[in-house]
Amino acid sequence: MKQGKQNQDLNEVDISLTKRPPEEVVEPISEEQLNMEAKLRAKKRPFLEKILRMLKREDAPFREIVINVEPFETRVALLEDGVLQKFEIERVGDESMVSAIFKGKIQNLEPGLKAAFVDIGQQKNAFLHYWDIFPTSTPDNSYEIVRENRSKEQQKNAQQKFSAKDIPEKFPIGTEIIVQITKTQIGTKGPRITTNIAIPGRYLVLMPYAGQCGISRKIEDKKERDRIKKILRSMKIPEGMGVIVRTAGQGKRWTYFVRDLHMLLNVWKKIQQRIESAPAPAMIYKEPDLIERTVRDFLTEQTDRILIDSREHYDRIMRSVSEISRRARGKIQLFKENIPIFERYNIERQIAQTFQRRVPLPSGGEIVIDETEALVAIDVNTGSHKGKSDDGKDFILQANLEAVTEAARQVRLRNLGGLVIIDTIDMKSRKDRQAVYKKLKEEMEKDKAKSQVLPISQLGIMQMTRQRHAQSNASGIYTTCPYCGGKGIVKSARTMSAEIQRKIVFACRSLRESIDDAKEISLVIMLHPDNLQRLQNEDYVHLKNLEKAYNLKLTFRADPSYHMENFRIQDAVSGRILK
C-alpha cells in the first residue's frame, strides 16, 4: 500500500515535469534601497581616500566591481551606488574572441562587397573590408593625434592612395595576412576583422602598424591633455609604432606609461615570434580572460573596490595588480561570507529584471524593449505617472529624461549593439527635446563602447548606434523558443479549427474523385487536445454539417505531444496520410 502511494506520487511528479515551469516572478527592488545599502558600504572607504575626495569636492558614486567565479562560468557586475550598470558573463569553452590576433590566408575576393574573406582557422571565414586591409590607415577619430612616429618614407607610403582595383594585385588569393577580430561571429555572419592591430594595456593601447600617438578624446581637461602630450613626446617608442593614452591614464605619472609600454612591447615581441613560426591559419594572440580584462579596464581611480569570491583568482589579481600599481592592491577584497556573492548585493534580482521586456521608471512610466534582427526598439510609456502639474508638461519631460537614462543603462546591461530607436513621449518644447537629447548623450558617454546619438526628430524618435563587438547577453543566456520558433506567438485554437476544417473539405473532395458518392469516407484526425476541445465545443455544429455534406465519418485522436499548429489527416481505410 505504501509502495503504491510512492509510485502514485512519482507519477504525479512525472506529469508535472512535462509541463512548462511557472514563470519566475522577481520582486523589483527600489533604487532608493540599493543606494542606501551602498552608502553604508561607502562609509568603509579608507580614511585617506575620504580626505582626498573631500579636498577635491567629489561627490562621486560608490563604484564596485563584483566578481562571481564558478567552475562553469564567470560573472562580473559593475555597481554604482548599488545599482547594476554593467553585466558580463563568460562560460567555459565560450570565451570572447574579440581582439584575438590571427595569421590568416585570403580565400577569395568579392569586388561587389568590396571585401576579402580570410581563413583564420575558425568555423566561418572572416570578413575583411577593403578599407581595413591596409594597416596604415587610421582606425577612427576617437583619439587626437599628438605625435607622428614614422620616418618620412613610412609617412609617404601611408599617404599612398589605393582603390578597390589595386586589391587583387596587392593581396592576391592565398596571401598570408595578420588580422585582428573586431566583431565576433553573430548568427550566420562570420567574424569581422581588421589589419589595424591594437593591443590594449592598462594605460596605453599599442598599435604596432599605426605610427601615430594620440590621446583619448574622453580625457577632456585641457591642462591634463597638455601634460599627457608632453609625456607622449618624451617617450621612446619604436619607430613605426603608435600608442593611444586611455582614459585610465588620466592623472598618472610618466613612470606608469613607461612601465605599461614596456609590458606591451614584450607582448608584441612574443606575438612576432609566433607570427614567424606558426603556419597559416593560426591564432597568434588571445586577450586575457574576463577577470583580467575587468581589472585592466575598470580598476581606475573612480573604482572603490573589486570584490571576488574565489581565493585562487583573488591571488592571481593581486599578483597582476602588483605589477601595475601597488596602491591599487588595497581595493581588491576577497568575499568570505557563506551567502552567494550576487545574492548578497542584490545583483541576482537586478539581472532577472534586466531581461524583462518592460522596465519600470521611478515616476510610474515604463520603457518597453524589443530586440529584433534589424534594430532595437525602445518605446516610452507614461503608465501610472506621478506628474506634478495639471497639464502634464513637467511629467512628460521628467518621464523622457528617466526613460533615456534607463535606456542607456539597459543597452549597456544587455550589451545591445547596432541601431537603437527610442520612441519618446511627444514634446512640443524645443528646449525640452534638447534637454532629453543632451541627457542621452551624457549617459552614453559612460559606455566604453563607441556610440553615436542623433537629435530627436519631428516624430519624437531618437536614433543612436552602438558598437557591436559580440552578441547580446540575452542571446548568450536564452535560446530561440523551439515551440514558436522565436515569433513569440502561436496560432489560436480558433484559427487551427478553421484550418483543420478546410483541410478536411479538401481531403474529402480529393477522395470523392475515386470513391462512389454513396460510400462513406472515414477519416482519422490527429491533433493537439486544445484544438480538439475547440472542435468538440464551439465548432461542433460545423463538423456535423461536414459529415452530412460529404457522407463522412470523423474520428479524432488527441495527443498533447503534438505541436499546437500541427495536425494529421489520415484515410482510415487505406492508412494513407492526406495531410
N, C-alpha and C positions, 0 to 999 in steps of 0.2 A: 504493500500500500504506500509506504513511504517512498520506495523506489519509483513507483508510478507518478507520485506527486512531483518528484525531482525531474522526471522525464517531461512531465507537463510543463514545468517551469522553464526547462531548457527549450522546449518547442516554442513557447511564448517569446523567449529571447531571440530565437532564430527568426521568427516572423518580424520582430521589431527591427532586426538588422537589415531586412530587405527594404525598409523604408528610409527615405532621406532624413538625416538627423535634423532636429529642430534648429532653426536659425538662432545663433548665439546673440543675445541682446546685451549690448555693452552700455552700461550706465555712463553717460557723459560726466566728465569731471571738469569743474569750472576753472577758468584761467586764474581767478582770484585765489582759489585754494592752492593751485600749483605755485603761484607767485609767493604766497605766504610761506609755504614749505621751503621754497628756495631761499627766501630771506633768512630763515633760521639757519640754513646751511652756510649762507654767505657770511654770517657772523663769525664763522670759524676760519676766515681768511687769516693768513699770517699778519702779525701786527705791523711789520714793515710795509707790507703791501697796502694795508689800510691807510697808513700815513701818506704814502705816495699818491694814493687815489684822492685823498683829501687835499693835498697840495695842488694836484692837477685839476681839482674840482670835477672829477669824473663821477658821473652817476651811471656808469655802465652796468648792464645786466650781469647777473651771476651766471657765468658760462661754464658748463660742464660737458665733458665727453664721457659717456658711459659705455663700456665695452663688455659684452657678454660672450664668453668663449665656450662652445660645446664641441664634442668630438666630431659632429656632423656639420656644424655651421658656426660662423662668427657674425655677431650683430653689433653695430655701432650706432649710438644715438647721440645727437648733439642737442643739449638743452640750454635754453636761455630763460632764466628765472623760472625754471621748472617746466617750461613749455617746449615740447618737441619741435625742433626746427629742421632737422635733417636725420634721415634714417637710411642705413646701408646694410646689406646682408651679403655674405659670401659663403657659399657652400662648397664642401669638398668635391673636387672634380669640376667645379663650375666657376673657377677663378676668372677675374676680368682679364681680357686680352688687350685692353686699351693701353697704348704707349709701348706695347711689345715691339721689338725690332726684329725683322726677318731678312734673310738673304733669299730673295725670290728670283723667279725666272719668268720673263714675259712670255705668255702663252699665245695671245692674239691681240690685235689692234682693231678698234672699232671707230673709224673716222666719223661715222654718223653720230655716235655718242661722244666723240672726242675723248676717248678713254682707252686705256690699256687694261687687260685682265692678266693678273700676275699670279702664278702658282707659288704660294708661300707654305705649302705643306698642310693646309687646312682642308676642311670638307669642301668648301667652295673657293674658287679663285677670287682674289681680292680685286676691288675696283680702284683704279688709279687714273684720275682725271689728268688730261694733258697739262693743265695749269699747275698741277702738283708734281709733275715729272722732273722739273728742273730744280735741284735743291738750292740754287742761289736766289730764288725768288723769296720775297718777304712774306711770311705766312699770313699775317693780319696786321691791323693797326691798333692792337691792344696795348702797345708799348711805344714810348717815344725813343727814337734812335738818338743816342748820345755820342757814339764813337764808331768810326769805321776802323775795322781791324783787318783789312785786306790790303795786299800790295796793289800797286797801280794796274798790274796785269790782271790780277784777280777781279778788281773792280770793273775793268774793261770787259772781261769775259762775262761777268754778271749782268752787265748792261746790254749784252747782245740780245737782240730780239729774235725769237723763234716763232714760227707759225705751226699750225697743225700739219702742214705739208712736210715739215722738216722731221717730224717724229719718226716715221718709218726708217729714215736714214740714220738718225741718231740712236734710236732704240729699236733695232730690228727684232723680230720674234726669236726667242732663245737668249736674249741679252740678260745677264745677271744684274740684279739691281738691289740696292739696300733701301728698305722701306720701313715705315712705322705705322701701326694701326691707329687711326684717329676715331674710328667708329666700329664697334664690334658687329658681328653678323646679327641682323634683326630679321626674323621671319625667313623668307626665301632669299633675301638680299645678302650677298657676301660682304665681308668686311671692307670698310673704306680705308685707304692707305695714302701716305704721302712720302716724298723723299726728303722733306724738311724735318730732319731728325731733331728732337728736343728731349733732353734728359733732365727731369726736374730734380733739384736738390732742396735743401732746407730754405735757403735764402736766394738761390740763383737757379736759373734754368740754363743749361749748357746747350748751345746749338752748334754742333761741330762743323756744319757746312755753311752757316749763315754769314759769318764775318761781320756782324753788326752787334753792337752792345746798346742796350736800352734799359729803360725803367718802366715798370708797370704804371699805366695811367690811373690806376686806383690809388696810388700814392699822390694825394692832391696838394699837400702842404708845400708851398714854393721853397721855403728855407730847407726843408728836408730833401726835396728833389735836388736842390743845388749842392747840398752836402754829399748826396749819393753820387751825383755826377762827377764830383772831384775824386771820389773813391774809385769809380769806374775807370777814369782816365789814368789813374796811378797804378792800376792793377796790371800785372804781367800776364796777359792772356795769349796763348799761342796764335800766331798769325793765321788768318783764315777762319778762326773760330769766333763765335759770339756768345754773349751771356745776356740774360734778362734778370734784372733785380725784381724779385717777387715782393708782394705786399708785406710778407713776414719779415723782410729786411728793413722795414721802417724802424729807425731808431738804433739800428745795430752798428757796432764799431767795425773798422776796417778789418780787424783780425777775423771776425766772423765770416766775412765774404771770402777772405783768402783761404781759410780752412775749408769752407764749402766748395770753393773752386778746386782745391787740391783733391778732395774726395771725388768730385765729378770727373776730373781728368783721369783719375785712377780707374773709374768705372769705364770711361771711354777707351782707355788703353786695353782693358780686358775685352771689350767689345771688338776692337780692331783685331786682336789676336784670334778671336773666334771667327771673324769675317774671313780672315786669311786661310784658316784651316778647315772650316765647315763647307761641305758641298751643298749647293742649292738644290731644292728648297730646304731651309733650316731656320729654326728660331735662334736668334743671336742673343737676345736680351729680353728679360721679362721684369715688369715692375714688381716691387715687393708686395707682400700680401696686404690685406685690408688694414690690419693693425698698424703695420709700419707706415703705410700711406697716410693713415689718420694722424699718427703722431707727427709725421713730417709736415703735413699740410695744415693741421689745426692747432698744434702746440705753439701758440703765439702769446704775446703779452696780454691779449684780451681773454685768453682761456684761463680760468681759475684753477681747474684741476682735471685730471684724467683718472677715472675710476675703472678698475678692471677686476674681474672675479677669478682670474687664473694666475696662480703663483708662477708657473713656467713662463707665461707671456709677460707677466709683470717684471720678472728678472730680465727678460730679453729687452723690454722697453727701456729699463733703467740703464742697461749697457749701451744701447744706441743713443740715448739722450745724453749720456756722459760725454760722448764724442762731439755732441753739438753744443750743449750748454749745461754746465754743472748746476747752475741756478735753477734750471727747469726741473731738475730731479725732484725738488720739493713738491711739485704739482702732481706727481704720479703717486697714486694711492692704490693699495690692494684692498678689495672688498672682502670682508671676512664674515659677514652675517650669514645665517642659515637660510633666510628667505631669498628667493631668486632676485637677482640684482635689478632686472627690468620691472619686477613687481614692486620692489622696494621704492622705486622712484616714479611709480605710476606710468611707466613707459608702455607696458603691455596694453593698457586701456587706451592710451593715445594712439598706438599703432592700429588697434582694432578699429578705432574711429576714423583713421586715415583712409581706409579703403571703402568707407561708406559713400554711397552716391550723393547723399545730401549732407551738407556740413552746416551746422547752425552758427549763427553770428550772435554776438553779445546783445545787440539791440532787438533781437527777436526775428530778424530775417534769416535767410539761408542762401547758400550757393549750391547749385546742382552741377556736378562734374560728370561729363560723358566723354570717355576716351574712344576715339574712332581711329581707323587706319589713316585717314587723311589729316585729321586735326583733333585737337582737344577743345570741346565746347564747354564753357562755364556760364551758367545762367544765374543771375542775381534775382532773388525773390524777396518781397517785402515781408511775407509771413505775418506773424502777430507782432507788429512793430511796437516800439515804445517811444514814439516820436514826442518831441516837446511842444511843438507849435500846432495850432489847429489846421493850418494849411499844408502841413507835412513837409515843408521845404527843408527844415532842419534835419528831419529824419532821412530824407532822400539822400542828402549829402553825406550824413553820418553812415547810412547803410552802405553806400557805394564805397566810402573810404574803408569801412570794415571789410567789405567784400574783396577789394583788390589786395588788401593786406593779407587776408586769409588765402586768397587765390595764389599769391606769390609763395606763401608758406606751403600750400598744398602741392604746388608744382615742384618745389624742392623735395618735399617728403616723398612724393610718388615718383620722382625722377622722370617727369614728363618732358618730352622734347618735341621739336618741330614747331608747327603753327598752333598757337593758342588763341582762341576767340573768347572774349568776355562780353556778354550782353548785360550792360549796366542798366539801372533804372534811369529812365529819361530825365535829363536835367536841362532846363531852359537857360540857366545862367552860364555864360561862358566862363566866368570866374570859377564856378563850381566844377565844371568839366576839366578846367586846367588844374585845379587842386587835386582831383582824382587821378589825372594823368601823372602829375608830379609825384603823388604818393606811390603809385605802382612802380615808377622808375626807381624811386628810393629803395623800395623793398626788393626789387630785382637786382640792385647793386650789391646786396648782401650775398648773392648767389655767386659761387665760383664759376659756374657755367656761364658762358657768354650769352647775352640776350639782347634783343632789340625791341623797344616798345614804341608804338605809334600813338598819336593823339586820338581822342575819342572822335568817331565820325559823326555825321549829322544824324545817323540812325541810332546812335548810342552804343556803337560797337567799338570795343578796344581790340586791337590786334597786336600780337607780340610773337616773337620767335625765341626759342631757347635751344641752345646747342644740345644735340643728342649724341651722346657717346655710346650708350648702351640701351637695352630695353628697359621699360619702366619697371618699378618694383612690383607692381601688380602682375605683370607678365611673368615674373620670376616666381611669385608666390601662388598665383592662381593659374588654372588652365581653362581652355575653352570648354564650356559645358557640352558633354557628349550627347546630351538629350536634345537640346535645342540648336546645337551647332554654333553657339555664340550669338544667336539672334536675341535671346532673352525672352522669346515668346514661342508658343506652340499653337497650332490650330485648335479652336474651341470644339467641344463635343457637338455643337450645333452645326458647325462647318463640316466636320467629319461625317455627320449623319447625312447631310446633303450630298457629299462626295460619294459615300457608300451607296446610297440610293441611285445615284446617277450611273455608277459602275454596274450595279445590278441590272438596270434597264438595258445598258449596252450589252452585257453578257447574255441576257435573255434574247435580244434581237439577233445576236450572232448565232446562238444555238437554234433559234427558230428557222433559220435558213436550211437546216438539215434535219429538223425534227418536225413531225406532224403536229398541227395545232391542238389536236385532241389529246396529245400525250403530255403528261405533266413533267415540268422541268424541276429538278431538285438541286438546290444549291446550298453549299455549306460556306458560311462566312466566319472567318477567324478574325478577332478584333480585340481591342482593349476594353476592359469592363466598363469604363466611363462612357465610351461610345455606345456600348450595348444598352446601358441604362437609358441613354437619351432615346435610342430607337424603340425600346420597350415601353417607354412612358409618353413623352411629348409627341413622338413621331410614330406611335403605334398605328394610327389610322392610315398613314401613308403607306406603311408596309402591307396592311391588309388590302388596300386598294391595288398595290403592285401585284400581290398574289392572285387576285381576281382577274386583273387585266391581262396577265401573261400566263395564266394557268401554272402557277409557280408555288413551290413549297420551299420555304426558307428555314434553315437551321443555323443557329448562331452558337459559336464556341468562344467564350471569353478567356483570355489569358493575360494576367497582369504583367507578364514579361514583355508583351508586345509594346511597341512604341505607340504613343497617342496618335501619331499621324500615319501609322502603318496598319494595313489590313490585307486579308487574302480572300478571294472568292474562288471556290473550287466546285467543279461538277461532281455531285455526289455519286453518280453512276460510273463515269469513266475515271474519276480521280484527277482529271486534267485541271490544271490551275488556269483560271481565266483572268485573274488579276493578282 
